[in-house]
Amino acid sequence: MWGMDSERDVATHPGPISRHVADMDRILVGPRGAKADILDEVRDGLDDAAEGFREAGCSALEAERAAVAEFGEVARVAPELQRELAVTRARHALMFFVFAGPVGELVSRFLWSNADPVAQPPPSAAFELAKIVDLAAWLPSILAAVALLVMGFCERAWPLRSGFVRCVGYGVLVKAAWVVVTGVSLSLLFGNQAIMMPSPGPESLAVVFTWSLWVYALWLAFGCLRAARAGERRSVSVN
């Protein structure tokens, strides 16, 4: 009976390594794939360390406890891992911007070139705003490409912190707000509200695609802000 109870305890109560990884899983915030990779690396490292302790003569439980103690408490290790996840989220957002600018410009030109003719000439302010929108459409893509290059070349020497990730998140929110406000303003100024909600056809698919892009952009933005905030909480709790 004692042996059966012992086996049942092992089956129902995870060991120190499993608990350690589970604690890490609960507090880390970031892209699912990147987070899973980090947790797999942590578990593999702990398993390797525990194997070394078992070969040195420790029992399985003692070996796992020793491996966890050697690795470090979650509160001590998590901030650096959270920083890595936050930077990964920011990198995803920047990569989105690199491609979203050209794609958005092509879709916008397609929509306006196929828009219905207006009944009366639009005001001059409409053309001035259209010029500004055309110029501003490429700026985030250029800045995102430069930021990615800087991250690639300088991240080892200059580790990026949560402030950078937060700036990326707010930048995405500003760009999304700019697209919505200017898009609605141009459609009203040119007297062609149908450009925002065209009749069924290729144009309507283009509009749905455009809005889907910016819904995804908002998801990236809030992901950056959540990851940055989690990193700050981890750092404060350690200090």
KEVOPA-779807 format. One record per residue (C-alpha): residue in three letters; x, y negated, z negated. Coordinates in steps of 0.2 Angstrom, whole numbers, plus 2048, in hexadecimal, padded with zeros to 3 digits. Layout:
N
ALAXYZ;...
//
This chain:
239
MET800800800;TRP80E7F47FC;GLY8167F780D;MET8057F4816;ASP8027E380C;SER8147DE810;GLU8117E1823;ARG8007D8822;ASP8097C981A;VAL8167C8828;ALA8087C9835;THR7FD7BC82D;HIS80A7B0826;PRO8167A9833;GLY8287A882E;PRO83379982B;ILE83879783D;SER826798843;ARG82078B836;HIS82E77F83A;VAL82A78084D;ALA81777E849;ASP81B76E83E;MET82576784C;ASP81776A858;ARG80B76184D;ILE81475184C;LEU81C74F85D;VAL81374586A;GLY81774587C;PRO81574E88D;ARG80F76088B;GLY81C768896;ALA82A75E88E;LYS82476287D;ALA822774880;ASP834775887;ILE83B76C877;LEU83277886C;ASP838787875;GLU84A780874;VAL84777E861;ARG84078F85F;ASP84E797869;GLY85B78E85F;LEU85479384F;ASP8527A5855;ASP8647A685A;ALA86A79E849;ALA85F7AB840;GLU8677B9849;GLY8787B3844;PHE8737B3832;ARG86B7C4833;GLU87B7CB83B;ALA8847C382B;GLY8797CE820;CYS86A7C381C;SER8597CB81C;ALA84D7C582A;LEU8447B881E;GLU8547B2817;ALA85C7B0829;GLU84D7A582F;ARG84D79A81F;ALA860798822;ALA85E794834;VAL850787830;ALA85B77F822;GLU86A77E82E;PHE85F77683C;GLY858768831;GLU84776382A;VAL83A75E836;ALA83A74C830;ARG84C74B834;VAL84C753845;ALA83C74D84C;PRO84073A84F;GLU84D73F85C;LEU84274B864;GLN83473F864;ARG83F73286C;GLU84373E87A;LEU83074287D;ALA82C72F87D;VAL83A72C88A;THR83373A895;ARG822733894;ALA829722899;ARG83272A8A8;HIS8227328AE;ALA81A7218AE;LEU8287198B7;MET8287278C4;PHE8167248C6;PHE8187128CA;VAL8267158D7;PHE81A71E8E1;ALA8097168DC;GLY80F7058E4;PRO81170B8F6;VAL8027178F5;GLY7F77098EE;GLU7FD6FD8FB;LEU7F9709909;VAL7E770D902;SER7E46FB8FF;ARG7E86F6911;PHE7DE705917;LEU7CF6FE90D;TRP7D06EC913;SER7D36F0925;ASN7C36FB925;ALA7B96EE91B;ASP7A96E7923;PRO7AB6D592A;VAL7A66C791E;ALA7986BC922;GLN7A16AC91F;PRO7B46A791E;PRO7BB6AA90C;PRO7C369B903;SER7D5698904;ALA7D869E8F2;ALA7D46B08F8;PHE7E26B0904;GLU7EE6A98F8;LEU7E96B68EB;ALA7EB6C48F8;LYS7FD6BE8FB;ILE8016BF8E9;VAL7F96D08E7;ASP8036D78F6;LEU8136D08EF;ALA80F6D68DD;ALA80A6E88E3;TRP81C6EC8E6;LEU8246E48D7;PRO8206F28CA;SER8266FF8D6;ILE8376F68D8;LEU8386F38C5;ALA8347058C2;ALA84170C8CE;VAL84E7018C6;ALA8497068B4;LEU84A7198BA;LEU85C7168C1;VAL86170D8B1;MET85A71B8A6;GLY8637288B1;PHE87471F8B0;CYS87471789E;GLU869722893;ARG87772C88C;ALA88171C887;TRP872712883;PRO86471D87C;LEU85371687F;ARG848713871;SER83571186E;GLY8356FF872;PHE839703884;VAL82C710885;ARG81F70487E;CYS8246F788B;VAL821704899;GLY810708891;TYR80B6F5890;GLY8126F38A2;VAL8067008A9;LEU7F76F88A0;VAL7FB6E78A7;LYS7FD6EE8B8;ALA7EC6F88B7;ALA7E36E88B1;TRP7EB6DE8BF;VAL7E56EA8CC;VAL7D36EA8C5;VAL7D26D78C3;THR7DA6D38D4;GLY7D16E08DD;VAL7C06DA8D7;SER7C56C88DA;LEU7CA6CB8EC;SER7BA6D48F0;LEU7B06C68E9;LEU7BA6B88F1;PHE7B96C1902;GLY7A76C48FF;ASN7A96D7902;GLN7A46E08F2;ALA7A26F08FC;ILE7B56F18FC;MET7B46F78EA;MET7A67038EC;PRO7A47078FF;SER797713907;PRO79B725908;GLY7AA729913;PRO7BD728914;GLU7BC71790C;SER7B371D8FD;LEU7BF72B8FB;ALA7CD71F8FB;VAL7C57158ED;VAL7C37248E3;PHE7D57298E6;THR7DA7178E0;TRP7D07178D1;SER7D67298CC;LEU7E87228CE;TRP7E57148C1;VAL7DB7208B5;TYR7EB72B8B5;ALA7F671B8B3;LEU7EB7168A3;TRP7EE72889D;LEU80172689F;ALA801715897;PHE7F871B887;GLY80372A887;CYS81271E886;LEU80B714878;ARG80672486E;ALA81872B870;ALA82071B86C;ARG81571985C;ALA81972B857;GLY82B728859;GLU82A71984E;ARG821722840;ARG82D730840;SER83C72483E;VAL83371A830;SER82F72A827;VAL841730828;ASN84871F822;
//
